[in-house]
Amino acid sequence: MLQTSVISQEANLVTVRMSRRRWNHLQKLEESYKVAASIRKGMKQAEKAPAMSMEEAIEALRAL
């Protein structure tokens, strides 16, 4: 199994060597994090939004 190792490191750049499987796993984790952050942001917006009746909510959705 290929170990992750740092090839070079500069002030703003790091080059690493890792297996394709580990890279794909890291990519999936990053995408999951982005989705979770979007959901959390939406939940915070929903908490701050004024309460709506069913009719107001349907009308707001239709306006989208």
MODELLER restraints for C-alpha pairs under 7 A, 6 or more apart:
rsr = mdl.restraints
at = mdl.atoms
rsr.add(forms.Gaussian(group=physical.xy_distance, feature=features.Distance(at['CA:2:A'], at['CA:18:A']), mean=6.35, stdev=0.5))
rsr.add(forms.Gaussian(group=physical.xy_distance, feature=features.Distance(at['CA:2:A'], at['CA:19:A']), mean=5.79, stdev=0.5))
rsr.add(forms.Gaussian(group=physical.xy_distance, feature=features.Distance(at['CA:3:A'], at['CA:18:A']), mean=6.18, stdev=0.5))
rsr.add(forms.Gaussian(group=physical.xy_distance, feature=features.Distance(at['CA:4:A'], at['CA:16:A']), mean=6.79, stdev=0.5))
rsr.add(forms.Gaussian(group=physical.xy_distance, feature=features.Distance(at['CA:4:A'], at['CA:17:A']), mean=5.50, stdev=0.5))
rsr.add(forms.Gaussian(group=physical.xy_distance, feature=features.Distance(at['CA:4:A'], at['CA:18:A']), mean=4.51, stdev=0.5))
rsr.add(forms.Gaussian(group=physical.xy_distance, feature=features.Distance(at['CA:5:A'], at['CA:16:A']), mean=5.53, stdev=0.5))
rsr.add(forms.Gaussian(group=physical.xy_distance, feature=features.Distance(at['CA:5:A'], at['CA:17:A']), mean=5.35, stdev=0.5))
rsr.add(forms.Gaussian(group=physical.xy_distance, feature=features.Distance(at['CA:5:A'], at['CA:18:A']), mean=6.84, stdev=0.5))
rsr.add(forms.Gaussian(group=physical.xy_distance, feature=features.Distance(at['CA:6:A'], at['CA:15:A']), mean=6.02, stdev=0.5))
rsr.add(forms.Gaussian(group=physical.xy_distance, feature=features.Distance(at['CA:6:A'], at['CA:16:A']), mean=4.38, stdev=0.5))
rsr.add(forms.Gaussian(group=physical.xy_distance, feature=features.Distance(at['CA:6:A'], at['CA:17:A']), mean=6.45, stdev=0.5))
rsr.add(forms.Gaussian(group=physical.xy_distance, feature=features.Distance(at['CA:7:A'], at['CA:15:A']), mean=5.31, stdev=0.5))
rsr.add(forms.Gaussian(group=physical.xy_distance, feature=features.Distance(at['CA:7:A'], at['CA:16:A']), mean=5.15, stdev=0.5))
rsr.add(forms.Gaussian(group=physical.xy_distance, feature=features.Distance(at['CA:7:A'], at['CA:17:A']), mean=6.64, stdev=0.5))
rsr.add(forms.Gaussian(group=physical.xy_distance, feature=features.Distance(at['CA:8:A'], at['CA:14:A']), mean=5.84, stdev=0.5))
rsr.add(forms.Gaussian(group=physical.xy_distance, feature=features.Distance(at['CA:8:A'], at['CA:15:A']), mean=5.17, stdev=0.5))
rsr.add(forms.Gaussian(group=physical.xy_distance, feature=features.Distance(at['CA:9:A'], at['CA:15:A']), mean=6.38, stdev=0.5))
